[in-house]
Amino acid sequence: MKNILVIRSSVNGASSVSNQMLDAFLSQLRAQYPSLNVVERDLANQPIPVLTPETVGAIRAGVTESDTQVQADQLASALIEEIKSADAVAIGIPRYNFHVPATLKSYIDYIARPRITFQYGANGPEGLLPHNTPVYGFVASAGYYSNNPDSDYLSLWLKQVFGFVGLNNLELIHTEGFAMGEEHATAAFAKTHQRIAEIVANA
């Protein structure tokens, strides 16, 4: 592995569990790949603008009639190029009110571009981003939600939306229940660190 794209979406900085899991993952990757090139996007400190009636035309149809539209088009192109250049993608995903942070939703709105990252064919939507790029989503949840289709809307949506643009090789690593007492937190972190070690060993 030569290049990894790291996307942070928590507003809690160093105290964020999803950021801590990303840091643990990067630490082990760097130990195995000393020359690893890391490109980071911190969506809390540098948020992606929400779509507006003006910018939606730039993202979805390439309309660049105003400075704002040109900037939106250029930002979306830069975000997509970062993904295409990465050998792997790692995303920190805190669960806010049962879903992803608004900053991450805006990021996805900018990379989901018709005829660039997806298209519609005779059999429906086809993702155009590299199918074999591994994407590791570090999901942090204060309670327990994973593997429960009645409450884990976040996981289902992430798999759908990343698959929609072609990033089918998505694995979600859940660190959950850490707000339910020390025993739960210890078990959650141990489980995630074990999975991180397994991923890095086979990277």
KEKE-3310 file (N, C-alpha, C; in steps of 0.2 Angstrom, whole numbers, plus 5000, padded with zeros to 4 digits):
npx = (5004:5003:4997:4984:4968:4961:4947:4940:4926:4920:4915:4922:4936:4951:4946:4936:4929:4929:4939:4950:4950:4953:4966:4973:4972:4980:4992:4997:4997:5007:5018:5019:5020:5032:5034:5022:5010:4999:4984:4973:4957:4948:4933:4926:4934:4936:4923:4913:4903:4885:4873:4866:4853:4860:4873:4869:4867:4880:4886:4878:4876:4887:4887:4894:4892:4894:4905:4903:4898:4909:4918:4912:4911:4925:4929:4922:4928:4941:4939:4935:4946:4955:4950:4951:4965:4969:4975:4968:4954:4950:4938:4931:4917:4906:4891:4878:4863:4858:4862:4874:4886:4882:4892:4898:4888:4887:4899:4897:4887:4894:4903:4895:4892:4883:4887:4901:4905:4895:4882:4868:4863:4857:4853:4851:4858:4876:4891:4905:4918:4934:4931:4938:4944:4948:4937:4937:4926:4925:4915:4908:4898:4888:4879:4872:4870:4873:4870:4857:4843:4832:4836:4848:4850:4860:4871:4866:4863:4876:4882:4874:4875:4889:4891:4884:4891:4902:4911:4912:4919:4917:4920:4913:4918:4914:4914:4906:4894:4901:4897:4891:4896:4911:4915:4909:4915:4928:4928:4923:4933:4943:4939:4938:4952:4958:4952:4958:4971:4971:4966:4977:4988:4984:4985)
npy = (4994:5011:5023:5031:5037:5047:5051:5061:5064:5068:5080:5081:5081:5076:5069:5061:5045:5039:5046:5042:5028:5029:5034:5024:5014:5020:5021:5008:5005:5013:5008:4996:5000:5011:5021:5026:5036:5048:5056:5067:5072:5083:5084:5091:5103:5108:5110:5102:5112:5113:5107:5118:5128:5134:5127:5114:5112:5113:5101:5091:5092:5099:5113:5128:5142:5153:5160:5153:5141:5136:5134:5124:5114:5112:5108:5096:5088:5088:5080:5068:5064:5062:5050:5041:5041:5034:5019:5014:5018:5026:5030:5040:5038:5044:5041:5051:5055:5044:5043:5048:5061:5078:5084:5073:5068:5079:5078:5066:5070:5078:5069:5060:5060:5062:5053:5054:5048:5039:5030:5028:5013:5000:4990:4997:5008:5011:5010:5020:5022:5015:4998:4989:4996:4996:5001:5007:5009:5017:5015:5024:5021:5026:5018:5001:4995:4989:4976:4976:4977:4985:4996:5001:5011:5018:5010:5002:5012:5018:5007:5006:5019:5020:5009:5013:5022:5014:5010:4996:4988:4989:4989:4990:4994:4992:5001:5000:5004:5010:5020:5014:5010:5005:4992:4988:4998:4994:4981:4985:4993:4984:4974:4982:4985:4973:4969:4979:4975:4963:4968:4976:4966:4959:4968)
npz = (5000:4995:4995:5006:5009:5021:5030:5041:5051:5063:5076:5087:5089:5096:5106:5101:5097:5085:5078:5086:5083:5070:5071:5078:5068:5057:5064:5065:5051:5046:5053:5047:5033:5031:5021:5018:5011:5017:5014:5021:5025:5035:5039:5049:5052:5040:5032:5019:5008:5010:4998:4987:4978:4968:4968:4965:4952:4947:4952:4948:4934:4929:4927:4926:4927:4936:4949:4961:4957:4949:4959:4966:4957:4955:4968:4970:4959:4964:4976:4971:4963:4974:4979:4968:4967:4978:4987:4997:5007:5022:5034:5047:5057:5067:5075:5074:5081:5076:5063:5050:5052:5047:5039:5033:5025:5016:5010:5003:4994:4986:4979:4973:4957:4942:4928:4930:4943:4944:4933:4923:4917:4906:4915:4926:4940:4938:4946:4945:4951:4957:4959:4966:4977:4994:5007:5023:5036:5051:5063:5076:5090:5104:5109:5106:5090:5078:5066:5067:5059:5061:5068:5063:5053:5047:5044:5033:5024:5021:5015:5004:4997:4995:4987:4976:4970:4965:4975:4981:4989:5004:5021:5037:5053:5069:5083:5097:5110:5120:5129:5139:5151:5159:5157:5145:5136:5136:5131:5118:5112:5112:5103:5091:5090:5088:5076:5068:5068:5061:5049:5045:5045:5034:5024)
capx = (5000:5007:4993:4978:4964:4958:4942:4937:4919:4918:4917:4925:4943:4955:4941:4932:4931:4930:4946:4955:4951:4957:4973:4976:4973:4985:4998:4999:4998:5013:5023:5020:5022:5035:5034:5014:5007:4992:4980:4968:4951:4945:4927:4924:4937:4936:4917:4910:4897:4879:4871:4861:4850:4865:4878:4867:4868:4887:4888:4875:4876:4893:4885:4899:4891:4895:4911:4901:4897:4915:4921:4909:4914:4932:4930:4920:4933:4947:4937:4935:4953:4958:4948:4954:4972:4970:4975:4963:4951:4948:4933:4929:4910:4902:4884:4875:4856:4856:4865:4881:4886:4880:4898:4900:4883:4889:4905:4895:4883:4899:4907:4890:4891:4881:4892:4907:4905:4889:4878:4862:4863:4851:4851:4850:4864:4882:4896:4911:4924:4937:4928:4943:4947:4945:4935:4936:4922:4926:4909:4908:4891:4888:4875:4872:4865:4875:4867:4850:4840:4827:4839:4855:4849:4867:4875:4863:4864:4883:4883:4870:4878:4896:4891:4881:4897:4906:4915:4908:4923:4917:4919:4912:4921:4909:4915:4899:4892:4906:4895:4886:4900:4918:4916:4907:4920:4934:4926:4922:4939:4947:4936:4941:4959:4959:4950:4963:4977:4969:4966:4984:4992:4983:4985)
capy = (5000:5017:5029:5030:5043:5047:5056:5062:5068:5070:5087:5081:5081:5071:5065:5057:5038:5037:5048:5037:5022:5030:5035:5017:5011:5023:5020:5001:5005:5017:5004:4991:5004:5017:5026:5027:5043:5049:5062:5068:5077:5084:5088:5096:5109:5110:5106:5103:5115:5109:5108:5124:5128:5136:5122:5107:5111:5111:5095:5086:5093:5102:5120:5133:5149:5158:5158:5148:5135:5134:5132:5118:5109:5110:5104:5089:5085:5086:5075:5062:5062:5059:5043:5038:5040:5030:5012:5012:5024:5025:5035:5040:5039:5044:5040:5057:5055:5037:5043:5051:5068:5082:5085:5067:5068:5084:5075:5061:5073:5080:5064:5057:5064:5058:5052:5054:5042:5034:5031:5023:5008:4996:4987:5002:5012:5008:5014:5021:5023:5009:4993:4985:5000:4994:5007:5005:5014:5016:5018:5024:5022:5026:5012:4995:4996:4985:4970:4976:4981:4990:5003:5002:5013:5021:5005:5000:5018:5018:5001:5007:5025:5019:5004:5016:5025:5009:5008:4990:4984:4993:4986:4994:4992:4995:5002:5003:5003:5013:5025:5010:5008:5004:4985:4989:5002:4990:4976:4988:4995:4978:4971:4986:4985:4966:4969:4983:4971:4958:4971:4978:4960:4957:4974)
capz = (5000:4995:4997:5009:5010:5027:5030:5048:5051:5070:5078:5094:5089:5099:5111:5096:5097:5078:5077:5090:5080:5064:5073:5079:5061:5054:5067:5063:5044:5046:5056:5041:5027:5033:5016:5017:5010:5019:5012:5026:5025:5041:5037:5054:5052:5033:5030:5012:5008:5008:4991:4986:4972:4964:4967:4963:4945:4945:4954:4944:4927:4927:4925:4929:4925:4941:4953:4966:4953:4947:4965:4968:4952:4956:4974:4968:4955:4968:4981:4967:4962:4980:4980:4963:4968:4985:4987:5002:5010:5029:5036:5054:5056:5073:5074:5077:5080:5072:5056:5049:5053:5041:5035:5029:5020:5011:5006:4998:4989:4981:4975:4969:4951:4936:4922:4933:4948:4942:4927:4923:4911:4904:4921:4932:4941:4938:4950:4941:4955:4956:4963:4971:4982:5000:5011:5030:5039:5058:5065:5083:5092:5111:5111:5101:5084:5072:5064:5069:5053:5063:5071:5060:5046:5045:5040:5027:5019:5019:5010:4997:4994:4992:4982:4971:4966:4963:4980:4984:4994:5010:5028:5043:5059:5074:5090:5100:5117:5124:5134:5143:5156:5158:5154:5138:5133:5136:5126:5111:5110:5111:5097:5086:5089:5085:5069:5065:5068:5056:5042:5043:5043:5027:5019)
cpx = (5004:5003:4986:4975:4960:4953:4939:4931:4917:4920:4920:4932:4946:4951:4937:4934:4933:4937:4951:4956:4955:4965:4977:4977:4979:4992:5001:5000:5005:5019:5024:5023:5025:5034:5026:5013:5000:4989:4974:4963:4948:4938:4924:4927:4937:4929:4916:4904:4891:4877:4866:4858:4855:4870:4876:4868:4875:4889:4885:4875:4882:4892:4890:4898:4892:4902:4909:4901:4904:4919:4919:4911:4921:4933:4928:4925:4939:4945:4937:4942:4956:4956:4951:4962:4974:4970:4970:4960:4949:4943:4931:4922:4907:4895:4880:4867:4854:4859:4872:4880:4884:4886:4899:4894:4884:4894:4902:4891:4888:4903:4902:4888:4889:4886:4899:4909:4900:4886:4873:4863:4857:4848:4851:4857:4870:4887:4902:4918:4927:4934:4932:4946:4944:4943:4934:4932:4922:4920:4909:4901:4891:4884:4876:4867:4867:4871:4859:4846:4835:4829:4845:4854:4856:4871:4872:4863:4871:4884:4880:4874:4885:4896:4888:4886:4902:4911:4912:4912:4923:4916:4918:4914:4918:4913:4909:4898:4897:4904:4891:4890:4907:4919:4914:4912:4926:4933:4926:4929:4944:4945:4939:4948:4961:4958:4955:4969:4977:4969:4973:4988:4990:4983:4990)
cpy = (5006:5023:5028:5037:5042:5053:5056:5066:5070:5077:5087:5080:5075:5066:5060:5050:5036:5040:5044:5031:5023:5031:5028:5013:5014:5022:5013:5001:5008:5012:4998:4994:5011:5023:5028:5034:5044:5056:5062:5074:5077:5088:5092:5103:5112:5107:5107:5107:5111:5111:5114:5124:5130:5131:5116:5106:5110:5104:5089:5086:5097:5109:5124:5140:5155:5155:5153:5141:5132:5131:5125:5112:5107:5106:5097:5085:5083:5080:5068:5060:5060:5052:5039:5036:5036:5023:5010:5019:5022:5031:5034:5042:5039:5044:5046:5056:5049:5038:5047:5058:5072:5083:5079:5067:5073:5081:5070:5064:5076:5075:5060:5061:5060:5058:5052:5048:5037:5035:5026:5019:5005:4992:4991:5005:5008:5012:5014:5022:5016:5004:4990:4990:4998:5001:5004:5010:5012:5019:5018:5026:5021:5019:5006:4996:4991:4978:4970:4980:4986:4996:5005:5005:5016:5016:5003:5006:5018:5013:5003:5013:5024:5014:5008:5020:5020:5007:5002:4987:4988:4988:4991:4990:4995:4995:5005:5000:5006:5018:5021:5007:5005:4997:4985:4992:4998:4985:4979:4990:4989:4975:4975:4985:4978:4966:4973:4979:4966:4962:4973:4972:4958:4962:4973)
cpz = (5000:4997:5000:5010:5016:5028:5037:5047:5058:5072:5085:5094:5092:5104:5107:5096:5090:5076:5080:5086:5073:5065:5074:5072:5058:5057:5065:5055:5043:5048:5050:5035:5029:5028:5014:5016:5012:5017:5017:5024:5031:5040:5042:5054:5045:5030:5022:5013:5007:5001:4992:4979:4966:4962:4964:4956:4943:4947:4950:4937:4925:4925:4929:4926:4930:4945:4958:4963:4951:4953:4967:4963:4953:4963:4973:4964:4960:4973:4977:4965:4968:4980:4974:4964:4974:4983:4992:5005:5017:5031:5043:5054:5063:5071:5078:5076:5075:5065:5056:5050:5046:5036:5031:5023:5014:5006:5001:4993:4984:4977:4971:4963:4945:4931:4924:4938:4947:4936:4927:4916:4910:4910:4927:4933:4941:4941:4945:4944:4955:4961:4968:4976:4989:5004:5018:5033:5047:5061:5073:5086:5100:5113:5106:5096:5078:5072:5067:5064:5055:5066:5067:5053:5043:5041:5033:5022:5017:5014:5003:4994:4991:4987:4975:4966:4964:4969:4984:4989:5001:5016:5033:5049:5065:5080:5094:5107:5122:5130:5139:5149:5154:5154:5147:5134:5131:5131:5119:5108:5108:5105:5091:5085:5086:5078:5065:5063:5062:5049:5040:5041:5036:5022:5014)
residu = (MET:LYS:ASN:ILE:LEU:VAL:ILE:ARG:SER:SER:VAL:ASN:GLY:ALA:SER:SER:VAL:SER:ASN:GLN:MET:LEU:ASP:ALA:PHE:LEU:SER:GLN:LEU:ARG:ALA:GLN:TYR:PRO:SER:LEU:ASN:VAL:VAL:GLU:ARG:ASP:LEU:ALA:ASN:GLN:PRO:ILE:PRO:VAL:LEU:THR:PRO:GLU:THR:VAL:GLY:ALA:ILE:ARG:ALA:GLY:VAL:THR:GLU:SER:ASP:THR:GLN:VAL:GLN:ALA:ASP:GLN:LEU:ALA:SER:ALA:LEU:ILE:GLU:GLU:ILE:LYS:SER:ALA:ASP:ALA:VAL:ALA:ILE:GLY:ILE:PRO:ARG:TYR:ASN:PHE:HIS:VAL:PRO:ALA:THR:LEU:LYS:SER:TYR:ILE:ASP:TYR:ILE:ALA:ARG:PRO:ARG:ILE:THR:PHE:GLN:TYR:GLY:ALA:ASN:GLY:PRO:GLU:GLY:LEU:LEU:PRO:HIS:ASN:THR:PRO:VAL:TYR:GLY:PHE:VAL:ALA:SER:ALA:GLY:TYR:TYR:SER:ASN:ASN:PRO:ASP:SER:ASP:TYR:LEU:SER:LEU:TRP:LEU:LYS:GLN:VAL:PHE:GLY:PHE:VAL:GLY:LEU:ASN:ASN:LEU:GLU:LEU:ILE:HIS:THR:GLU:GLY:PHE:ALA:MET:GLY:GLU:GLU:HIS:ALA:THR:ALA:ALA:PHE:ALA:LYS:THR:HIS:GLN:ARG:ILE:ALA:GLU:ILE:VAL:ALA:ASN:ALA)
# end
